[in-house]
C-alpha cells in the first residue's frame, strides 16, 4: 500500500479499476483526465486504486492493438510491457486466494461474462468490508449491469463519487 498516513485517520477510499479506465490513462479519450486525476490522488496517498492482474493482461492486449492499428488514439507512444510493469510499481495489483475463490464463484454464476470484468468484480468483493468498494468502469460498459454483488461508478461520475460535488476536480 502506497503512502504514509496517520493510523487514527479515516481509512482511505478504495477503488477497483477495470481495464477500460486503466487504458484511458494512456489516451486522450473522454474520461482520460478523470482517470489520471484519480491516479494522482492514489500516488499522493489520498485514495487507493486496486487492479486485478487479468485486467492488466487485457490492457496489454488492447494497448498493443491500438499501438499497431490506431496509434493516434494514444496520448503518447507507450510500450505495453512498460505500462504493465509501471502498474505493478504504482497501483495495488492483487490476486490472492480469497479473490480467486470469489472469481470462481462469479464465473460459475455469470459464465458468459468476460474474465476481466469478473476479475474486477471479484477484487471489489474481496476488498469490501462493510462498505462496498466500487469498480470504476467506462461509461459505455454493459457487462456489469446484472452483476448485483458489486457497485460500479462510471468514469464520468468518478469526480462526483470522490468529492460529493458534480463537476469538481479531484485534485
C-alpha positions in Angstrom: 0.0 0.0 0.0 1.4 3.4 -1.0 1.9 6.4 1.1 2.2 7.0 4.9 -0.8 8.2 6.9 -1.8 8.6 10.5 -3.3 5.3 11.7 -6.0 7.2 13.6 -7.2 8.9 10.4 -10.2 7.7 8.3 -9.5 4.7 6.1 -8.6 5.7 2.5 -11.3 5.4 -0.1 -10.7 2.3 -2.2 -11.4 1.9 -5.9 -11.0 -1.0 -8.3 -10.1 0.0 -11.9 -11.4 -2.2 -14.6 -9.2 -2.4 -17.7 -11.1 0.4 -19.6 -10.3 3.2 -17.1 -6.7 2.0 -16.8 -6.3 2.1 -20.6 -7.7 5.7 -20.6 -4.6 6.7 -18.7 -2.7 6.4 -22.0 -5.1 8.0 -24.3 -6.8 11.4 -24.8 -10.2 9.8 -25.0 -13.1 11.2 -23.0 -12.6 10.5 -19.3 -8.8 10.2 -19.5 -8.3 13.3 -17.5 -10.5 12.0 -14.7 -8.7 8.6 -14.6 -5.3 10.5 -14.4 -6.6 12.7 -11.6 -7.6 9.5 -9.6 -4.1 8.0 -10.1 -2.5 11.3 -8.9 -4.6 11.0 -5.7 -3.5 7.4 -5.3 0.1 8.4 -5.8 -0.3 11.1 -3.1 -1.8 8.5 -0.7 -5.2 10.1 -0.6 -7.1 7.1 -2.2 -6.2 3.5 -3.0 -6.6 2.1 -6.5 -6.5 -1.6 -7.0 -6.4 -3.8 -10.1 -6.6 -7.5 -10.8 -3.8 -9.0 -13.0 -6.3 -10.2 -15.5 -7.3 -6.6 -16.2 -3.6 -5.8 -16.8 -3.4 -8.7 -19.3 -6.4 -7.3 -21.1 -4.9 -3.8 -21.0 -1.6 -5.1 -22.5 -3.6 -6.7 -25.4 -5.7 -3.6 -26.1 -2.7 -1.2 -25.9 -0.7 -3.5 -28.2 -3.5 -3.5 -30.8 -4.0 0.3 -30.5 -0.3 0.9 -31.0 -0.3 -1.1 -34.2 -3.7 -0.3 -35.7 -4.5 3.3 -34.5 -1.6 4.9 -32.6 -3.2 8.3 -32.9 -5.6 7.3 -30.1 -2.7 7.2 -27.7 -1.6 10.3 -25.8 2.0 9.3 -26.3 3.9 6.3 -27.6 3.7 3.6 -25.0 5.3 0.2 -24.7 2.6 -2.2 -23.3 5.1 -4.2 -21.2 6.4 -0.9 -19.6 2.8 0.1 -18.8 2.2 -3.2 -17.0 5.4 -3.0 -15.1 4.6 0.5 -14.0 1.1 -0.6 -12.9 2.7 -3.1 -10.5 5.1 -0.4 -9.2 2.4 2.2 -8.8 -1.1 0.7 -8.2 -2.2 -2.1 -5.8 -2.3 -5.2 -8.1 -4.0 -8.0 -6.1 -4.8 -11.6 -6.8 -4.9 -13.8 -3.7 -6.7 -16.9 -2.6 -9.8 -15.0 -1.4 -10.0 -13.1 -4.7 -9.6 -16.3 -6.7 -12.4 -18.0 -4.8 -14.7 -15.1 -5.4 -13.7 -15.0 -9.1 -14.6 -18.7 -9.3 -18.0 -18.3 -7.7 -18.7 -15.3 -10.0 -17.7 -17.2 -13.2 -19.9 -20.1 -12.1 -22.9 -17.8 -11.7 -22.1 -15.5 -14.7 -20.5 -17.9 -17.1 -21.0 -15.7 -20.2 -19.3 -12.6 -18.7 -15.8 -11.8 -19.7 -13.0 -12.9 -17.3 -11.7 -9.3 -17.0 -15.0 -7.9 -15.8 -15.5 -10.7 -13.4 -11.9 -10.3 -12.1 -12.6 -6.6 -11.3 -15.9 -7.7 -9.6 -14.1 -10.4 -7.5 -11.5 -8.0 -6.4 -14.1 -5.4 -5.4 -15.9 -8.1 -3.4 -12.7 -9.2 -1.7 -11.8 -5.6 -0.7 -15.3 -4.8 0.6 -15.5 -4.8 4.3 -18.9 -3.3 5.3 -18.9 -0.6 2.7 -18.8 -1.8 -0.9 -15.7 -0.9 -2.9 -16.8 0.3 -6.4 -15.5 -0.9 -9.7 -14.6 2.0 -11.9 -15.9 1.3 -15.5 -16.1 3.0 -18.8 -19.4 4.9 -19.4 -20.5 2.5 -22.2 -19.7 -0.7 -20.2 -22.6 -3.1 -20.2 -21.2 -6.3 -18.6 -21.7 -5.1 -15.0 -25.4 -4.2 -15.3 -26.7 -7.5 -13.9 -23.8 -8.3 -11.5 -25.7 -7.5 -8.4 -22.9 -8.3 -6.0 -20.9 -5.2 -6.8 -21.4 -1.5 -7.3 -19.9 0.4 -10.2 -19.0 4.0 -10.8 -18.7 5.2 -14.4 -15.6 7.3 -15.2 -17.8 10.3 -15.9 -19.3 10.1 -12.4 -15.9 9.5 -10.6 -15.4 13.1 -9.7 -18.8 13.3 -8.1 -18.3 10.0 -6.3 -15.0 11.1 -4.8 -15.9 14.7 -3.9 -19.7 14.5 -3.4 -19.9 17.5 -5.8 -20.7 17.4 -9.5 -18.0 18.7 -11.8 -15.4 19.4 -9.1 -11.8 18.4 -9.9 -10.4 15.5 -7.8 -7.2 17.3 -7.0 
